[in-house]
């Protein structure tokens, strides 16, 4: 007969009330994150995938690293970079209608 893993052998005993109380609480990590949707071009996604492959990090980690890099930049350089990206990035939404 197979042995139970060590963590299953030493389960602390708890009353039913304690068990249900602990199970009904939200995990701490779920209260600290927010899911958002952003629009990226194919080129942006390809760059992100390259960075992911290099580092083994998730897409969210790549975005966090980019935010940290922006935070470490001088304010004037950061504003110039954001302005350039805003000028040359495609606009989300419906394409313009020619009349």
Buried (B, 14 or more C-beta within 10 A) or exposed (E): EEEEEEEEEEEEEEEEEEEEEEEEEEEEEEEEEEEEEEEBEEEEEEEBEEBBEEEEBEEEEBBEEEEEEEEEEEEEEBEEEEEEEEEEEEEEEEEEEEE
